[in-house]
Amino acid sequence: MKSRREFLQTASLGLVLSSLPWASSFGKQAGKRPNVILIITDDQGYGDFGVTGNPVIRTPHLDALARDSAQMTNYYVSPVCAPTRACLMTGRYNYRTRAIDTYIGRAMMEPQEVTVAEMLKAGGYATGIFGKWHLGDNYPMRPQEQGFEEALVLRGGGIGQPCDPPGGEGKYTDPVLFHNGQEVRMKGYCTDVYFSQAMAWMDTVQRQGCPFFAYLPTNAPHSPLDDVPEEFYEQYKKVDLGNDQFPQRDGHPLNHKVNRDQMARLYAMITNIDQNVGRLLTHLKERGLEEETLVLFMVDNGPQGRRYVAGMKGAKGTVYEGGIHSPLFVRWPSVLKAGHKSDRVVAHIDILPTLLEACGVTAPRDVRLDGRSFWPLLKGESVTWPDRQIVIQAHRGDQPVLHHNFAIRSQDWKLLHASGFGAESFDGAPRFELYDMKTDPLEMRDVSREHPEKVQELKRAYEAWFRDVSQTRPDNYAPPRIHVGTPYENPVTLTRQDWRHEKGGPWAEDSNGRWLLYVARSARYELALRFHGQGKEGSAVLEIGSSRLQQSFSASQESLRFPPVRLEKGDADLKVTLRLGETEKGPWQVDVVRLD
């Protein structure tokens, strides 16, 4: 049997998943098989909806979707984006998938992971993604290698980052995206583009007579915030967005200093998302697809900075409720009862098995899922649902650290150590906090001293989980390698998003790092740099495998091309050092081209 790496190296670019060894394990249930649309927004917090109590923001279509949906009211995600997406795509904790951070090579998912798109595709679904992937920009980690037949995506974790293609830097309006691996320049605001392209694709696959799975992960309302929908921005500029405009009778008070212009920009992006959700729902209705389409809406983590979160504590990056508690609206009018709610604790790892059950598709026999289907709960069935424990953990760094920025949640209790996402570790002993979520869902009172036995019980459960996820593979936390020299991506563009950072701030101008590569074919390769010369002359030193090349550049240059170098098949590290007087730093991007 071929390994997944061997399969990806020899299969055609449009993967025929039915030829995979495990495809025969799929089965279909009798009855309706819904279309599926999964929408996830970026840095939209729990309180950024009218339906969650926000009296200022305008989200009429999302509020209507919530009213027409069944909901899981205790639904959890990771405190930052790439970990949430890895869990969502695989039904497994992201610590099993190698995607443990959001940048510098740690937001790349292991190619051997089997995604929900691959499973649904093998089950007869057309699959498409429109927006933010954030699990690897290069072969074999791109969405088109992970089960998506149609992929219109941005690079990295968002527009406005070092992975932006030349000419597309920071462009939310008229963005430069990648359609099935090819660079394309689009017209319109990015969120509008994703929804429009998704709806056009749905129309196409519907005419072919097969159900579809459309994944719509927007990059809004993630920063930068300088390019926002002007119409809504002008409206919100006239609105009082001070803390006193939001309910504060219950929960944690809003006592932070408000940047009103920033808030107006954020809310403009969110209202634009709402408008697009309305367009999508109208589109389904006009085409007679409303009754046979399962629509899910969620966010990827808490808001980027403190703002109204319905009385919760914390924001993005924290393991308090404000950082990890997401709404989950699930609408299928012909099957799910509008307004039904279940308070059972579920998480991002549960979405995949839930979708499989709803779609009548069986998971591969050899894939170990951490998640559990909550489809019966959505339908309001009387089922046995034993108490379970969900673990959420994420922080910066090359590998997880025991007790660092984690939470473990059972139905009634939550234990956490809020050591913060930004650091790679923490000093001293962990400071555990315990909350009785049945009586104190807003985490107002730490009861760890009153219940030391519960602290120890949950601590032991968390430590057992940590050991388990850390032993998924012998080299569990080694980052995946980017493949060069394949017929599927040539040239390969390497960016600071995926280098292994070695010097300076990870994305700072003076930083440097190296890329971990796998050379798929022994051949001659040409390497071209893009860099910020800052009006200075200097030299560039390139090291790859056993080769070391040096080339000078003038004060007017911001790119250069090295003479061809022969690379042998196998693993190779690439590092480029720019020397400008007393300064040394890395390039902005590198293109690797196989010549023969």
C-alpha positions in Angstrom: 0.0 0.0 0.0 1.3 3.4 -0.9 1.9 6.0 1.9 0.0 9.2 1.6 3.2 11.0 0.6 3.8 8.5 -2.3 0.2 8.8 -3.4 0.3 12.6 -3.5 3.6 12.5 -5.4 2.1 10.2 -8.1 -1.6 11.2 -8.3 -2.9 13.8 -10.7 -3.5 17.3 -9.3 -7.2 16.7 -9.2 -7.1 13.9 -6.7 -9.5 11.0 -7.4 -10.3 10.2 -3.8 -12.2 7.1 -4.7 -8.9 5.5 -5.6 -7.6 5.8 -2.0 -7.3 2.5 -0.1 -9.8 3.5 2.5 -12.5 4.8 0.1 -14.4 1.5 0.1 -15.2 2.0 3.8 -17.7 4.8 2.9 -21.4 4.1 2.9 -24.5 6.1 2.4 -27.6 6.1 4.5 -31.0 6.0 2.9 -32.9 9.3 2.8 -31.9 12.9 2.0 -28.3 13.9 1.7 -28.0 17.6 2.4 -25.8 20.1 0.8 -23.5 21.5 3.5 -22.3 25.1 3.9 -19.9 25.8 6.8 -19.2 29.4 7.5 -16.5 30.5 9.9 -15.4 34.1 10.5 -12.0 35.3 11.7 -11.8 37.1 15.0 -15.5 37.8 15.3 -16.3 37.4 19.0 -19.3 35.9 20.7 -20.7 39.3 21.4 -20.6 40.6 17.8 -24.2 39.7 17.0 -27.5 41.3 17.8 -28.8 37.9 18.9 -26.1 37.6 21.6 -27.2 40.9 23.2 -25.2 43.5 21.3 -27.5 46.5 20.9 -25.2 48.5 18.6 -24.0 46.1 15.9 -26.3 45.4 12.9 -26.5 41.7 12.0 -30.1 41.1 11.0 -29.4 38.2 8.7 -27.2 36.4 11.2 -29.8 37.0 13.9 -32.4 35.5 11.6 -30.2 32.5 10.9 -29.8 32.0 14.7 -33.6 32.1 15.2 -34.1 29.6 12.4 -31.4 27.3 13.6 -30.8 24.6 16.2 -28.0 25.7 18.5 -25.3 24.2 20.7 -25.0 26.8 23.4 -21.8 25.4 24.9 -19.6 25.2 21.8 -15.9 25.6 22.1 -13.0 26.5 19.7 -9.3 27.2 20.2 -8.2 30.6 21.3 -6.5 31.3 18.0 -7.3 30.5 14.4 -5.1 27.8 12.8 -5.5 25.3 15.7 -9.3 25.7 15.4 -9.1 25.1 11.7 -7.0 21.9 12.1 -9.5 20.5 14.6 -12.4 21.5 12.4 -11.0 19.8 9.3 -9.8 16.6 10.9 -12.1 15.9 13.9 -8.9 15.5 15.9 -7.1 17.7 18.4 -4.7 20.0 16.5 -1.8 18.7 18.6 -2.1 15.4 16.7 -1.9 17.3 13.3 1.4 19.3 13.7 -0.6 22.5 13.3 0.2 24.0 16.7 0.6 27.8 16.2 -0.4 30.4 13.6 2.9 31.1 11.8 6.6 30.5 11.3 6.1 26.9 10.0 3.7 25.8 12.8 0.4 26.4 11.0 1.1 23.7 8.5 -1.0 20.5 8.9 0.5 17.0 8.4 -0.5 16.0 4.8 -1.4 12.5 6.0 -4.3 13.8 8.1 -7.6 13.0 6.4 -10.0 15.9 6.2 -13.7 16.3 6.2 -13.4 17.4 2.6 -11.7 14.2 1.7 -14.3 12.1 3.5 -17.2 13.9 2.0 -15.6 13.9 -1.5 -15.2 10.1 -1.3 -18.8 9.9 -0.2 -20.0 11.6 -3.4 -19.9 15.3 -2.5 -18.5 18.1 -4.6 -16.1 20.1 -2.3 -15.1 23.8 -2.4 -13.3 26.3 -0.2 -13.6 30.0 -0.5 -11.5 32.2 1.8 -8.9 31.4 4.5 -7.3 27.9 4.6 -4.3 28.7 7.0 -3.0 25.1 7.2 -0.2 25.3 4.6 0.4 27.3 1.5 2.5 24.8 -0.4 2.2 21.3 -1.8 1.2 18.9 -0.4 -0.7 20.9 2.3 -2.8 23.1 0.2 -6.6 22.6 0.2 -6.6 21.1 -3.3 -4.4 18.3 -1.9 -6.6 17.9 1.1 -9.9 17.1 -0.6 -11.1 20.4 -2.0 -11.9 20.1 -5.7 -12.4 23.9 -6.0 -10.2 26.2 -4.0 -10.1 30.0 -4.0 -8.0 31.0 -1.1 -5.6 33.6 0.3 -2.2 32.7 1.6 -1.2 32.3 5.3 -3.3 33.6 8.1 -4.7 36.6 6.4 -4.3 39.4 3.8 -1.8 41.9 5.0 0.9 39.4 6.1 4.3 38.6 4.6 2.8 35.9 2.5 0.8 38.4 0.3 1.7 38.0 -3.4 3.4 41.0 -5.0 0.8 43.6 -5.9 -1.7 42.2 -3.4 -0.2 43.5 -0.2 -2.9 44.3 2.3 -5.6 44.4 -0.5 -9.0 43.4 1.0 -10.5 45.2 -2.0 -9.6 43.7 -5.3 -7.5 41.0 -3.6 -4.9 38.8 -5.2 -6.0 35.2 -4.4 -5.1 31.7 -5.5 -7.6 29.7 -7.6 -6.6 26.0 -7.6 -3.0 27.0 -7.1 -3.0 29.8 -9.7 -2.7 33.4 -8.8 -5.8 35.5 -9.8 -6.7 39.1 -9.3 -10.3 39.5 -8.2 -12.6 42.5 -8.3 -14.5 43.6 -5.2 -14.2 43.4 -1.4 -12.7 40.1 -0.3 -15.8 38.8 1.7 -18.1 39.7 -1.2 -15.7 37.8 -3.6 -15.7 34.6 -1.4 -19.5 34.5 -1.2 -20.1 35.3 -4.9 -17.6 32.7 -6.1 -19.1 30.1 -3.7 -22.6 30.7 -4.9 -21.5 30.5 -8.6 -19.7 27.2 -7.8 -22.8 25.8 -6.0 -24.9 26.6 -9.1 -22.4 24.7 -11.3 -22.2 21.6 -9.2 -26.0 21.6 -8.7 -26.4 21.3 -12.4 -24.2 18.3 -12.3 -26.6 16.6 -9.9 -24.4 16.0 -6.8 -24.6 17.4 -3.3 -21.9 19.9 -2.3 -19.8 20.8 0.7 -18.9 24.5 0.6 -16.5 25.8 3.2 -16.6 29.6 3.6 -13.9 30.8 6.0 -13.7 34.5 5.8 -10.6 36.5 6.8 -12.8 39.3 8.1 -13.0 40.9 10.6 -9.2 40.0 11.1 -6.8 43.0 10.9 -5.5 45.0 9.2 -8.4 47.4 9.5 -7.5 50.0 7.0 -9.4 48.5 4.1 -13.0 48.0 5.2 -16.5 48.4 3.5 -16.8 52.1 3.2 -20.6 52.3 3.3 -20.9 50.5 6.7 -17.8 52.3 8.0 -19.4 55.7 7.4 -22.5 54.5 9.2 -20.7 53.2 12.3 -18.5 56.4 12.5 -21.8 58.2 13.4 -22.6 55.7 16.2 -21.6 56.0 19.8 -19.4 52.9 20.4 -18.5 53.7 24.0 -18.5 51.1 26.7 -21.6 52.6 28.3 -23.7 51.6 25.2 -23.4 47.9 26.0 -25.1 45.9 28.7 -23.0 45.5 31.8 -25.4 44.4 34.5 -24.0 40.8 34.5 -20.5 39.5 34.0 -17.2 41.2 33.6 -17.4 45.0 33.1 -16.1 46.8 30.0 -13.6 49.2 31.5 -11.0 49.3 28.7 -10.2 52.4 26.6 -12.2 52.3 23.4 -10.7 53.0 20.0 -13.9 54.2 18.4 -12.5 54.3 14.9 -11.2 50.8 15.1 -14.5 49.6 16.5 -16.3 51.3 13.6 -14.0 49.5 11.1 -14.5 46.1 12.8 -18.3 46.5 12.9 -18.3 47.5 9.3 -16.5 44.3 8.3 -19.0 42.3 10.4 -22.1 43.9 9.0 -20.6 43.2 5.5 -20.3 39.5 6.5 -24.0 39.7 7.7 -25.0 41.1 4.4 -23.3 38.3 2.5 -24.9 35.7 4.7 -28.2 37.2 3.7 -27.3 37.1 0.1 -26.4 33.4 0.5 -29.6 32.4 2.2 -31.6 34.3 -0.5 -29.6 32.5 -3.1 -30.5 29.1 -1.6 -34.2 30.0 -1.4 -34.4 31.3 -5.0 -32.9 28.1 -6.3 -35.1 25.8 -4.3 -32.2 24.6 -2.1 -33.2 26.0 1.2 -34.9 22.9 2.5 -32.1 20.6 1.5 -29.1 22.6 2.7 -27.4 22.3 6.0 -25.9 25.7 7.0 -23.5 26.0 9.9 -22.1 29.3 11.3 -19.4 29.7 13.9 -16.4 31.9 14.7 -12.8 30.7 15.0 -11.9 32.3 18.4 -12.7 35.3 20.5 -12.4 39.0 19.4 -9.0 40.5 18.7 -8.9 42.7 21.8 -11.4 43.5 24.5 -14.9 44.4 23.5 -18.4 43.3 24.3 -18.6 39.5 24.7 -21.9 39.2 26.5 -20.3 39.5 30.0 -17.7 36.9 29.4 -14.1 37.3 30.5 -11.2 37.4 28.1 -10.7 37.7 24.3 -8.7 36.1 21.5 -5.7 34.2 22.8 -7.1 33.5 26.3 -8.7 30.3 27.5 -11.4 32.2 29.4 -14.9 32.0 27.9 -14.5 35.2 25.9 -11.6 33.6 24.0 -13.0 30.1 23.2 -16.8 30.2 23.5 -18.3 30.4 20.0 -21.9 30.5 18.8 -23.0 27.6 16.7 -26.0 28.0 14.5 -27.1 25.0 12.5 -30.0 25.3 10.0 -31.7 22.6 8.0 -35.3 23.6 7.8 -36.7 20.3 6.7 -34.9 18.3 9.5 -33.9 20.6 12.4 -36.4 22.5 14.6 -35.9 26.2 14.6 -35.1 27.5 18.1 -34.0 24.2 19.6 -31.1 24.5 21.9 -28.8 22.0 23.6 -26.4 22.9 26.4 -24.2 19.8 26.1 -20.5 20.7 25.9 -19.2 20.2 22.4 -16.2 21.6 20.4 -14.6 22.0 17.0 -13.4 18.4 17.0 -17.1 17.3 16.9 -18.0 19.1 13.7 -16.5 16.5 11.4 -18.3 13.4 12.9 -21.5 15.4 13.1 -21.4 16.3 9.4 -20.6 12.8 8.5 -23.6 11.5 10.3 -25.9 14.2 8.9 -24.6 13.3 5.4 -24.7 9.6 5.7 -21.0 9.2 5.2 -18.8 6.8 7.3 -15.3 7.7 8.4 -12.4 5.6 7.3 -11.8 2.7 9.6 -8.2 3.6 10.3 -8.7 7.2 11.3 -8.9 7.9 15.0 -11.3 10.7 15.7 -11.3 12.7 19.0 -14.7 14.2 18.2 -18.1 12.8 18.7 -21.2 13.5 16.6 -23.8 15.7 18.3 -26.3 15.3 15.5 -28.8 13.6 17.7 -28.6 16.5 20.1 -29.3 19.0 17.3 -32.4 16.9 16.3 -33.6 17.0 19.9 -33.5 13.2 20.2 -33.5 11.6 23.6 -30.0 10.0 23.7 -27.5 9.1 26.3 -24.8 11.7 26.4 -22.2 10.8 29.1 -20.3 13.6 30.6 -17.1 14.2 28.7 -14.1 16.5 29.0 -13.0 18.8 26.2 -9.4 20.2 26.3 -8.5 23.5 24.7 -4.8 24.6 24.6 -2.7 26.9 22.4 0.3 29.1 22.8 3.3 30.3 20.9 6.4 28.1 20.4 7.7 25.1 18.7 6.0 22.5 20.8 3.3 22.4 23.5 4.2 22.9 27.2 2.4 21.0 29.9 -0.1 23.3 31.8 0.6 26.3 29.5 -2.5 28.3 28.5 -5.0 25.4 28.7 -8.6 24.8 29.8 -10.4 21.5 30.4 -14.1 21.7 30.4 -16.7 19.1 31.6 -20.4 19.7 31.7 -20.4 21.4 35.1 -16.7 22.3 35.7 -13.8 24.1 34.0 -10.2 24.1 35.1 -7.7 26.4 33.5 -4.3 28.0 33.6 -4.5 31.3 31.9 -0.8 31.8 31.2 -1.4 33.6 27.9 -1.0 32.7 24.3 1.9 35.0 23.5 4.8 33.3 25.3 6.4 30.0 24.6 6.3 29.0 28.2 5.5 30.4 31.7 7.4 31.1 34.8 6.9 29.4 38.2 4.2 26.9 39.1 0.9 26.9 37.2 -1.9 28.9 38.8 -5.0 26.8 38.4 -8.4 28.4 38.4 -11.6 26.3 38.8 -15.1 27.5 37.9 -18.5 25.9 38.6 -20.0 26.4 35.1 -23.4 25.3 36.1 -23.9 28.2 38.5 -21.2 30.6 37.2 -21.0 30.4 33.4 -19.3 33.8 33.2 -16.3 32.8 35.4 -16.9 35.4 38.1 -15.6 33.4 41.0 -12.6 31.0 41.2 -13.6 28.1 43.5 -10.3 26.1 43.3 -9.7 26.5 47.1 -13.2 25.2 47.9 -12.9 22.1 45.7 -9.3 20.9 45.7 -10.4 17.4 44.9 -12.1 18.6 41.7 -8.9 20.5 40.8 -6.9 17.3 41.1 -9.4 15.2 39.2 -9.5 17.6 36.2 -5.7 18.2 36.4 -5.1 14.4 36.1 -7.5 14.2 33.2 -5.8 17.1 31.4 -2.3 15.6 31.9 -3.5 12.2 30.6 -4.8 14.0 27.5 -1.5 15.9 27.0 0.5 12.7 27.1 -1.9 11.0 24.7 -1.9 13.8 22.0 1.8 14.2 22.3 2.5 10.6 21.4 0.4 10.5 18.2 3.6 10.1 16.1 7.3 9.4 17.1 8.2 12.9 15.9 4.9 14.4 16.9 5.8 18.0 16.9 8.2 18.1 14.0 6.8 20.6 11.4 5.9 19.2 7.9 8.3 19.8 5.0 7.3 21.8 1.9 7.8 19.8 -1.3 9.7 21.3 -4.2 10.3 19.8 -7.6 6.9 18.2 -8.0 4.7 18.6 -11.1 1.9 20.0 -8.9 3.5 23.3 -7.8 6.4 24.8 -9.8 7.6 27.4 -8.9 7.1 27.0 -5.2 6.9 30.4 -3.4 8.3 30.3 0.1 7.3 33.1 2.5 8.0 34.1 6.1 4.7 32.5 7.1 6.3 29.1 6.9 10.0 29.6 7.7 11.5 28.3 10.9 12.4 31.6 12.6 16.0 32.0 13.9 16.7 35.7 14.4 14.8 38.9 15.2 11.1 39.2 15.5 9.4 36.4 13.4 8.1 38.8 10.8 10.2 41.9 11.7 12.3 43.5 8.9 15.6 42.3 10.5 14.5 38.7 11.0 15.8 35.6 9.4 14.9 31.9 9.3 15.2 28.7 7.2 12.7 26.7 5.2 12.4 22.9 5.7 12.0 21.4 2.3 11.7 18.0 0.7 13.2 17.8 -2.8 10.9 15.5 -4.7 13.2 15.1 -7.7 16.9 15.3 -8.3 17.3 18.2 -10.8 18.6 21.6 -11.5 16.8 24.4 -9.6 16.8 28.1 -9.9 16.1 30.3 -6.8 14.9 33.9 -7.0 14.6 36.3 -4.1 12.3 39.2 -3.3 13.6 41.4 -0.5 13.6 44.9 1.0 16.9 46.4 0.0 16.0 49.8 1.6 18.2 51.6 -0.9 21.4 49.9 0.2 23.7 47.7 -1.8 24.8 44.4 -0.3 25.1 40.7 -0.9 22.9 37.6 -0.5 24.3 34.3 0.7 22.1 31.2 -0.2 22.6 27.9 1.6 20.7 24.8 0.5 21.7 21.2 1.0 25.5 21.1 0.3 25.4 24.2 -1.9 26.4 27.7 -0.9 26.0 30.6 -3.4 26.7 34.3 -3.0 25.6 37.2 -5.2 25.8 41.0 -4.9 23.0 43.4 -5.5 22.8 47.1 -6.1 21.1 49.8 -4.0 18.2 49.9 -6.5 17.5 46.1 -6.4 14.7 44.4 -4.5 15.0 41.1 -6.3 17.7 38.8 -7.7 18.1 35.4 -9.3 20.8 32.9 -8.4 22.5 30.7 -11.1 20.9 27.2 -11.3 22.0 24.7 -8.6 21.6 20.9 -8.6 19.6 19.5 -5.7 19.4 15.8 -4.9 16.2 14.1 -3.9 15.5 14.1 -0.1 15.3 16.6 2.8 17.0 19.9 2.5 17.1 23.1 4.5 17.1 26.5 2.7 18.5 29.7 4.3 19.2 33.1 2.7 21.1 35.8 4.5 21.1 39.4 3.1 24.1 41.5 4.2 23.6 45.2 4.0 26.6 46.9 5.8 26.4 45.9 9.4 22.9 44.5 9.1 21.9 40.9 8.3 18.4 39.7 7.6 16.4 37.3 5.6 14.5 37.8 2.3 10.8 38.5 2.1 10.0 35.6 -0.3 11.9 33.0 -2.3 10.7 31.3 -5.5 12.1 27.8 -6.1 11.8 26.6 -9.8 12.7 23.2 -11.0 14.3 23.5 -14.4 14.5 19.9 -15.7 
